[in-house]
Amino acid sequence: MIPLLIAGAVGLTASIFGTPYAIRFLRRREIGQFVQEDIKGHAHKQGTPTMGGVVFVSAAIFGWLLAHVRIWSPDTGFSLEMRPFSPGGLLVVFALTGMALVGFADDWAKYKRKRSLGLSRSVKFGLQLVIAALFAWGASLAGVVTEISFVRPLGIDLGPFFFIWVLLMLTGAANGVNLADGMDGLAAGSSSLVIASYTVIAFWQFRNPNFYAAVDPLELAMVSSAMFGALLGFLWWNAPPAKVFMGDVGSQAVGGLLAALALLTNTHLLLAVLGAIYVAEVLSVILQVASFKLTGKRIFRMSPLHFHFDLGGWPETTVVIRFWILTGIGVALGLGFFYGDFLRLSDLL
């Protein structure tokens, strides 16, 4: 439990105190947000510093690293030593860092071109493909279960198609968080709740190893705890009215981490419940595009979904807080499914 507290505290501290320095750095270099012209009422956000995700990603990794430092133990007393790094922790940090680099490249392209469009879809997908392939290879070496899972494996083994499943989960989660990153605090607040739920899930799996086949769950809990703290620190500055945006570097990183945590804890489909708001954001875009192409009519005033309510007259803070509430409901429901399964397995239900 102590490593989790250290990881979370360090992530929070580094993020909340490091973000103001990043804001000043980004302002001096005029690295700001480019707002689409068709998003009414958000023109005032043009030029707000972006790429703030670099801070909380770095803070989370720093928190995870520092949580491996042990300065006291009951057996040896005070002594400086490092806990060993395990494959599970290295894999989720790889997914986090790899997807962050993809997002950074996208943000940098926007900055250089001075517009809201970054990397082409083919380039971004190609980079995500590399991350997914390397993650799937590493996960297979670490002994990951290659069956589709909900709160545990369902007996449907993907075999060689596991790589495709990894790619779908990485890109799906990354795009979901990215689409939600359209209002001040929306993505940071909602993703902190989902990340927190994975801290609980992974630590519970660590404490009950006879029931679960997760890959190094304590390490997974340490990374998610560090990211939870880092996101809270970032949210302090990203809350409405935002002084900094996370950018693609942040949303891609969070999405990659969520997918990696779901894959290594064997809770693939549970992620769709915990992060139901991201599923809704993605589906709103798919339905909007399909409806317009097939019928020439739009289902929503604008997609992703949060802009539909924005154009319907809801104040931005109302949309953000209500989406946080919906995320909290999804997290409570997902944790309920997970704990209910544990009660059934332990004959307590």
C-alpha positions in Angstrom: 0.0 0.0 0.0 2.9 2.4 0.8 4.3 2.3 -2.8 0.8 3.3 -4.1 0.6 6.3 -1.7 4.1 7.4 -2.6 3.4 7.1 -6.4 0.2 9.1 -6.1 1.6 11.8 -3.8 4.7 12.3 -6.0 2.6 12.4 -9.2 0.2 15.0 -7.6 3.0 17.1 -6.3 5.1 17.1 -9.4 2.1 17.9 -11.6 0.5 20.6 -9.6 3.7 22.5 -9.0 5.3 21.7 -12.4 2.3 22.8 -14.6 2.7 26.6 -13.9 6.3 26.4 -15.1 5.1 24.6 -18.2 2.3 27.2 -18.8 4.9 30.1 -18.8 7.2 28.1 -21.0 4.5 27.4 -23.6 3.3 31.0 -23.5 6.7 32.4 -24.2 7.0 30.1 -27.3 3.4 30.8 -28.3 2.5 27.1 -28.3 -1.2 27.5 -28.0 -4.5 25.8 -29.0 -5.9 26.1 -32.5 -9.7 26.2 -32.2 -11.9 25.0 -35.1 -13.9 27.8 -36.7 -17.2 25.8 -36.6 -17.0 25.5 -32.8 -19.1 28.5 -31.7 -18.5 30.1 -28.3 -14.9 28.7 -28.0 -13.0 31.2 -30.0 -11.7 32.8 -26.8 -9.7 29.6 -26.1 -7.5 30.3 -29.2 -3.9 30.5 -28.1 -4.4 28.9 -24.7 -1.2 26.9 -23.9 -1.5 23.3 -25.0 0.6 20.1 -24.7 0.3 20.3 -21.0 0.0 16.5 -21.0 3.8 16.4 -21.1 3.8 17.5 -17.5 1.4 15.0 -16.0 2.8 12.1 -18.1 6.3 13.0 -16.8 5.0 13.4 -13.2 3.3 10.0 -13.4 6.4 8.2 -14.6 8.5 10.0 -12.0 6.0 9.0 -9.3 6.1 5.4 -10.4 9.9 5.4 -10.5 10.2 7.0 -7.0 7.7 4.5 -5.6 10.4 1.8 -6.2 12.8 3.4 -3.8 12.8 1.9 -0.4 14.5 3.7 2.5 13.3 1.5 5.3 12.1 -2.1 5.8 11.3 -4.1 9.0 14.1 -6.5 8.3 17.0 -4.2 7.5 15.8 -0.9 9.1 16.9 2.3 7.2 18.7 1.4 4.0 18.5 2.8 0.5 17.5 0.2 -2.1 15.4 -0.2 -5.3 12.5 -2.5 -5.7 12.9 -4.5 -8.9 10.9 -3.4 -12.0 8.5 -6.0 -13.3 7.3 -6.7 -16.9 3.8 -5.5 -16.2 4.9 -2.0 -15.0 7.4 -1.7 -17.9 4.6 -2.6 -20.4 2.1 0.0 -19.2 4.7 2.7 -19.0 5.8 1.7 -22.5 2.1 2.1 -23.7 1.8 5.4 -21.8 5.1 6.8 -23.2 4.7 5.4 -26.7 1.2 6.9 -27.2 2.3 10.1 -25.6 5.1 10.4 -28.2 2.5 9.9 -31.0 0.3 12.6 -29.5 3.4 14.9 -29.1 4.2 14.5 -32.8 0.6 15.3 -33.6 0.6 18.4 -31.4 4.0 19.5 -32.8 2.6 19.2 -36.4 -0.3 21.5 -35.4 2.1 24.0 -33.9 4.4 24.1 -36.9 1.5 24.4 -39.4 -0.4 26.9 -37.3 -3.7 25.0 -37.6 -5.9 22.5 -35.8 -4.9 19.6 -38.1 -1.8 17.6 -37.2 -0.5 14.3 -38.5 -2.3 12.6 -41.3 -4.6 9.7 -40.3 -2.3 7.2 -42.0 0.9 8.4 -40.2 -0.9 8.5 -36.8 -2.3 5.0 -37.4 1.0 3.7 -38.5 2.7 4.9 -35.3 -0.1 3.5 -33.2 0.3 0.2 -35.1 4.0 0.0 -34.0 3.1 0.7 -30.4 0.4 -2.0 -30.4 2.7 -4.5 -32.1 5.5 -4.0 -29.6 3.1 -4.0 -26.6 1.4 -7.2 -27.8 4.8 -8.9 -28.3 6.0 -7.8 -24.8 2.7 -8.8 -23.2 2.8 -12.3 -24.7 6.4 -12.7 -23.3 5.1 -11.6 -19.9 2.4 -14.3 -20.0 -0.7 -12.2 -20.6 -4.0 -14.1 -21.1 -5.0 -13.7 -24.7 -8.7 -14.4 -24.1 -11.3 -11.7 -24.4 -12.3 -10.7 -20.9 -14.9 -8.8 -18.9 -14.1 -8.9 -15.3 -12.1 -12.1 -16.0 -11.2 -14.1 -19.1 -14.3 -15.4 -21.0 -12.7 -18.5 -22.6 -12.6 -17.0 -26.1 -8.9 -17.2 -27.0 -7.8 -14.8 -29.7 -4.5 -16.5 -30.4 -2.7 -14.7 -33.2 -5.5 -12.2 -33.5 -4.6 -10.8 -30.0 -2.4 -8.2 -31.7 -5.4 -6.9 -33.7 -7.4 -6.7 -30.4 -4.6 -4.8 -28.8 -4.5 -2.3 -31.7 -8.3 -1.8 -31.5 -8.2 -1.2 -27.8 -5.2 1.2 -27.9 -6.6 3.3 -30.8 -10.2 3.1 -29.4 -9.3 4.3 -25.9 -6.9 6.9 -27.3 -9.5 8.3 -29.7 -12.2 8.2 -27.0 -10.2 10.3 -24.5 -9.0 12.6 -27.4 -12.6 13.3 -28.4 -13.6 14.1 -24.8 -10.8 16.6 -24.6 -12.9 19.4 -26.0 -14.0 21.3 -22.9 -12.1 22.6 -19.9 -11.5 19.8 -17.5 -13.7 17.2 -19.2 -11.0 14.7 -20.2 -8.8 15.3 -17.2 -11.6 14.9 -14.6 -13.3 11.9 -16.2 -10.1 10.0 -16.9 -8.8 10.6 -13.4 -12.0 8.7 -12.1 -11.4 5.8 -14.5 -7.7 5.6 -13.7 -8.6 5.6 -10.0 -10.8 2.6 -10.5 -7.9 0.7 -12.1 -5.8 1.5 -9.0 -8.5 -0.3 -7.0 -8.9 -3.2 -9.4 -5.2 -3.9 -9.8 -4.5 -3.6 -6.0 -7.4 -5.9 -5.3 -6.0 -8.5 -7.8 -2.6 -8.2 -6.1 -4.2 -8.9 -2.7 -6.2 -11.9 -4.0 -3.8 -13.6 -6.4 -5.6 -17.0 -6.2 -8.6 -15.5 -8.1 -6.8 -13.5 -10.8 -4.2 -14.0 -13.5 -3.2 -10.3 -14.0 0.4 -9.4 -15.0 2.2 -7.9 -12.0 -0.9 -6.2 -10.6 1.0 -4.3 -7.9 3.1 -2.6 -10.5 -0.1 -1.7 -12.5 -1.6 -0.2 -9.3 1.5 1.9 -8.8 1.4 3.3 -12.3 -2.3 4.0 -12.2 -2.0 5.6 -8.7 0.8 7.9 -10.0 -1.3 8.9 -13.0 -4.3 9.5 -10.8 -2.3 11.9 -8.7 -0.7 13.5 -11.7 -4.1 14.1 -13.4 -5.5 15.7 -10.3 -2.6 18.1 -10.2 -3.1 18.9 -13.8 -6.9 19.3 -13.3 -6.1 22.1 -10.8 -4.9 24.2 -13.8 -7.2 22.7 -16.4 -10.5 23.2 -14.6 -12.8 25.9 -16.1 -11.5 28.4 -17.2 -8.5 26.3 -18.3 -5.1 27.9 -18.2 -3.6 25.0 -20.1 -4.9 22.1 -22.2 -3.5 18.5 -22.2 -3.2 18.3 -26.0 -3.0 15.1 -28.0 0.2 14.2 -26.0 -2.0 13.9 -22.9 -5.1 12.3 -24.4 -3.2 9.7 -26.4 -1.1 8.9 -23.3 -4.1 8.4 -21.0 -6.0 6.4 -23.6 -2.9 4.1 -24.2 -2.5 3.7 -20.4 -6.2 2.8 -20.0 -6.0 0.2 -22.7 -2.8 -1.3 -21.3 -4.3 -1.5 -17.8 -7.4 -3.2 -19.2 -5.4 -5.7 -21.2 -3.0 -6.7 -18.3 -5.7 -6.9 -15.7 -7.9 -9.0 -17.9 -10.8 -6.5 -17.8 -11.0 -5.7 -21.6 -14.7 -5.2 -21.9 -15.1 -3.7 -18.4 -13.2 -0.7 -19.7 -16.3 0.1 -21.9 -18.3 0.4 -18.7 -15.8 2.3 -16.6 -15.1 4.7 -19.5 -18.7 4.7 -20.9 -18.4 8.4 -21.6 -15.6 7.8 -24.1 -17.7 5.1 -25.8 -20.5 7.6 -26.1 -18.2 10.2 -27.6 -16.9 7.8 -30.2 -20.3 6.5 -31.1 -21.7 10.0 -31.5 -19.1 10.8 -34.1 -19.7 7.5 -35.9 -23.4 7.9 -35.9 -23.2 11.5 -37.0 -21.0 10.7 -40.0 -23.0 7.6 -41.0 -26.3 9.5 -40.8 -25.1 12.4 -42.8 -23.6 10.2 -45.5 -26.7 8.0 -45.8 -29.5 10.5 -45.3 -27.9 13.9 -45.5 -29.2 14.7 -42.0 -27.4 15.0 -38.7 -28.5 13.3 -35.5 -26.7 15.7 -33.2 -26.3 19.4 -33.4 -22.6 18.7 -33.4 -20.3 15.8 -32.5 -18.6 14.7 -30.4 -21.5 14.4 -27.9 -20.5 17.2 -25.5 -20.8 19.8 -28.2 -24.4 18.7 -28.8 -25.3 19.9 -25.3 -23.1 22.9 -25.6 -25.0 24.1 -28.7 -28.2 23.2 -26.9 -27.6 26.0 -24.4 -25.9 24.2 -21.6 -23.1 26.2 -20.0 -19.7 24.6 -20.5 -19.2 24.0 -16.8 -22.6 22.2 -16.6 -21.7 19.9 -19.4 -18.3 19.1 -17.8 -19.7 18.4 -14.4 -22.6 16.3 -15.6 -20.2 14.3 -17.8 -18.0 13.8 -14.6 -21.1 12.5 -12.8 -21.9 10.1 -15.7 -18.3 8.9 -15.6 -18.7 8.4 -11.8 -21.8 6.3 -12.4 -20.0 4.2 -15.0 -17.0 3.7 -12.6 -19.3 2.7 -9.7 -21.2 0.3 -12.0 -17.9 -1.2 -13.3 -16.4 -1.6 -9.8 -19.7 -3.2 -8.8 -19.4 -5.8 -11.5 -15.8 -6.5 -10.5 -16.5 -6.8 -6.8 -19.7 -8.8 -7.4 -17.6 -11.4 -9.4 -15.2 -11.6 -6.5 -18.0 -12.3 -4.1 -19.3 -15.0 -6.3 -15.8 -16.6 -6.6 -15.2 -16.5 -2.9 -18.7 -17.9 -2.1 -19.7 -14.8 -0.3 -22.6 -14.0 -2.6 
